[in-house]
């Protein structure tokens, strides 16, 4: 057999999805891969039932059905603070993952450098490699996940970085970037004529007193920001694979070509059903935030009662847990965080993601859990996690 490409040898399969497969094998409670165990909003599923009979069932316009793009442009305009042209400034993709990949392939030439904060959602490293770019990692330093702006400037000035990826709120650590932090990043991007690619899929899960701010809304940033997002988390439809990117017309026009030859188009019947969600009133998003605020507080309080060390996320539905105390026990001598997570699945019955899959730095004492689960599921998970204190 001929050899495979060099690029596929430079990254592994998704550790997150691997943890799900092992969790399923052992019947564990899956707090690794971030998807809810409760249904989507009923108006969306009711629309899908109707559309199953009525259609559409054939291709929509490659870059997204017109009514979907129009609804999306109206919704996104509120956060970005400007009118969005649904014809020239919106591209509908097969999930936020494809939005990021299309953005990277649109702006990067082979050998270009891209700044990635660490910890990072694992797809970003692979996105850079698959688009021919080289990632430059800048640490978000635990426990508050602050960053050193001079390292970003060095990446632009000394390495010639062409873009920076900003996940806000951050997966995995739950950091919400402040206006000052975003302004700092934006000013550096303008100074060195770089793109900012944002991943904002958790925009509606930002806990008080923190505020979500779109990078594209800041002065002078619309022209160089590509905003990626999806319906997956906001409407509890991770399996529908509907996402988008929004940005300047010149960028979006080029991204349409990449998207066309990657996937042709997003599913037409699902776009039609999802329009209902994009037209929800503000009260839906207020209620969603209340639900996730309660879940965050409930889960974190449960971890506190057990005595498990963790951060309190400012946004998203992820919690980083410190397993240092357990790794010091004799039975875990020499264990990596991955081995500890595999042990947890088999012996505790709860699946987590090893933190090392998110960090470029040698961080081996953190694991990621999520709380997008019904209360009964969280109760059972906490009951099982309490066994850690019996070791």
Secondary structure, DSSP 8 states (H G I E B T S, - for coil): -----SGGGSS---HHHHHHHHHHHHT-EE-SS---SS---HHHHHHHHHHHHH---S---TT--HHHHHHHHHHHHHHHTS---TTTSEEEESHHHHHHHHHHHHH--TT-EEEEEES--THHHHHHHHTT-EEEEEE-BTTTTB--HHHHHHHHHTT---EEEEESS-TTT-----HHHHHHHHHHHHHTT-EEEEE-TTTT-B-TT-----GGGSTTTGGGEEEEEESTTTTT-GGG--EEEE--HHHHHHHHHHHHHHHS---HHHHHHHHHHHT--HHHHHHHHHHHHHHHHHHHHHHHHHT--B---SBSSEEEEE-HHHHTSGGGTT--HHHHHHHHHHHT-EE-EEGGGT-SS---SEEEEE--S-HHHHHHHHHHHGGGGG-
